[in-house]
Amino acid sequence: MKEFSAFVKKEFSHIVRDRWTMIILLVLPIVMMVLFGYAITTEVRNIGMYVFDPNPNPNARDAAMVTELSSSEYFVMKGYLSSPDDIDRVFREGRGQLVVVFGADGAQLVADGSDPNTAVTLVSYAQSVLARFGSGPLPTRIVPEVKLLYNPQMKGAYSTVPGVMGMILMLICAMMTSISIAREKEKGTMEVLLVSPVRPLTIILAKTVPYLALSCVNLATILAFSAFVIGIPIRGSLALLLFVSLVFIAVSLAIGLLISSVAETQLAALLASGMGLMMPVILLSGMIFPIENMPAVLRVLSNVIPARWYIAAVRKIMIMGLGPAAVARELAVLVSMAVALGALSLGKFKIRLE
Amino acid sequence: MLLYLLEKEFKQFFRNSFLPRFALMFPIVAIVVFPLAANFEIKNIGISIVDNDRSEPSRRLAEKALSSGYFTLTGDARSYGEAMALVEGGKADIVLEIPAGFGRDLERGGTARVMISANTVNGMRGGLGSSYLAGIIADFNAETLRESGKLAGVRATGTGVIAPSGYEAVAFSPLFRYNPLMKYTVYMVPAIMCMILTMLAGFLPALNIVGEKEKGTIEQMNVTPVRRGAFILSKLIPYWVLGFVALTITFVVAWLAYSLVSLGGYALVYLFASVFVLAMSGFGLVLSNYAKTLQQAMFMMFFFIITFVLISGLYTPINGMPSWARALSALSPLRYMIESLRAIFLKGSGFWELRWRFLALLAFAAFFNGWAVLSYRKRE
């Protein structure tokens, strides 16, 4: 036990001594929360708009339409075009995304379709802004009562905060553990450790403890920030949330150990964990892009990504406020991943170096 | 002298068992997988319909919702509680509840109610689902009105907006340019090319230099008569070559996988790429001057990727961001490159139309490389 705590102490000083890494590790979660909570939105607003009116003396209706559009929050009036050739130029220079072309019996909404999602949305916004110039509304006989569950203000952060948690924990546990072991191998200090009377298992476990501690600090930061600054309440049980997080941390640490047992150099460990882990986590875990939209192959593939299950569980507990029964499947998957990966990585750990 | 150093770098590169394979596989996998995964098109919204009325109109409404193509029916729910269980289990995204008496109210000409409950944990999915459903209900409303003869001669426009006969309707017809099939993947591919260039030509040489620092071999270089410029060039050139090879691979893969060809020609893409690569490798050099260990360098890069890639409009439109985030995105070289490549590939923009973005990239290249030279120290 004395050996173990000495090792843990050594690892801690490795981390704490590296001031820059420490700062980034503590600041990164907050930066990500701010970005994902506020900046990264799929909202369509402030679209640059131009108007082309072939009619030399514009009528009052057309002028009223332009005012209506430019006073909405969706569009910013940039100017009038003098010839139809300018329409393409506006798009190709990226100055605007909508050109309204007036005709005798209406208007054509020419949109830059290179980004199809934005284009479809902005056209439907324009149509609804202009709806009163179309025809009168119908007498309504069926009244839909819409209830938005869990996230009535439709904040984007509600769906991304669980993703940020998954990503940060994965980053610290898997990436840092694998690099720190690969560094000992690369520098040759691993050999020194292996010939010492300390058992290999002790070395490995001691390596993981500081990162476990760090990720707990980050978990606390993220939860506090999302609750008090962004204003996302933790609706479900905090204890359950922490338990699921601990299981996920165990999975991540096991992955880190697995990578380090395969990678011989820091660069290889870094690229393997960076490209092999971070990219799939960002893309396939459902943190930004909904899994339901993906082609079948990727949907199947996303099942092997631990973060996917973790993020789903966190969403259920934190935002939907559901209990243990609802996350049983996610938890079962994570626990079996932790056991399998842990056994695999300990089994693969080589006591001898080539 | 430079030639010998280059020979050494290339030898080191190819001797590494991991790097050459990575450099070849990364662009291919990235171009094939990223755009497919990074898809915001909303499809397969799971719907659960609770029909408490079981009348002819309520069945018709349910059928209309299901045949719209936006929704897939998930499970069978006899009560709102059962439907909510489907939502909580993640199977249904939206619940349409038709109360008892719906058909009777409609026939009597009164006002009928329906309830929509949308799971908005993923704001876009739930929000779009409920607005699609509201549109379908408005259409159904128009249909029943027409059938009951209350509005003779009206014509449905398919959007719930109806122009009464005799009224000169103003039409707002949309016209979408440049992406005829409205494919989001095609929009993503040029941006992914920028990411690949950033990784291969910007970050890898920086990691390489920091690696030499950490191993101590850079000190051996420092005591040789090799000039600092030759040393740095010997580090950068292999990765520039690598970047351009990878870029060419991505052109082929984009053509094979998405039939995407550059409307503005490839010469312009290469021109922009060369300035961009210069800027990003300059940025990498700056990082390598400050980072002492690979771990530090990697975290700085990760920090950069997170802040600057996400804010350059790669995944989400810049226009929708709050003003501070838009100001920040103006400081990201990636933003100008992503915008330019998208414009060249999809809209066929020419050099003159992108001149300001080109100048911005040139300015970034000058700035980062100048900074790198100034912050370089041969001694600790």
Interface residues (C-beta under 8 A of the other chain):
Chain A: D18 W20 T21 I24 L25 L28 V31 M32 L35 F36 Y38 A39 I40 T41 T42 E43 V44 R45 N46 I47 G48 R61 D88 R89 F91 R92 E93 G94 Q97 D105 G106 A107 Q108 L109 V110 A111 D112 G113 S114 D115 P116 N117 T118 A119 V120 V123 A126 Q127 L130 A131 F133 G134 S135 G136 P137 L138 P139 T140 R141 I142 V143 P144 E145 V146 K147 L148 L149 Y150 N151 P152 M154 K155 G156 Y158 S159 L171 M175 M176 I179 S180 R183 E186 Q266 L267 A268 L270 L271 G274 M275 M278 M279 L283 L284 I288 F289 P290 E292 N293 M294 P295 L298 A312 R315 K316 I319 M320 L322 A326
Chain B: F18 L19 F22 F26 A30 V33 F34 L36 A37 A38 N39 F40 E41 I42 K43 N44 I45 G46 V87 E88 G89 G90 L106 G109 G110 T111 A112 R113 V114 M115 I116 S117 A118 N119 T120 V121 N122 G123 M124 R125 G126 G127 S130 L133 A134 I137 A138 F140 N141 A142 T144 L145 K150 L151 T159 G160 V161 I162 A163 P164 Y167 E168 A169 V170 A171 F172 S173 P174 L175 F176 R177 Y178 N179 P180 M182 K183 Y184 Y187 L207 N208 G211 E214 K215 Y290 A291 T293 L294 Q295 Q296 M298 F299 M300 F302 F303 I306 T307 L310 I311 Y315 T316 P317 N319 G320 M321 P322 A325 L328 E339 R342 A343 L346 K347 G348 S349 G350 E353 L354 R357
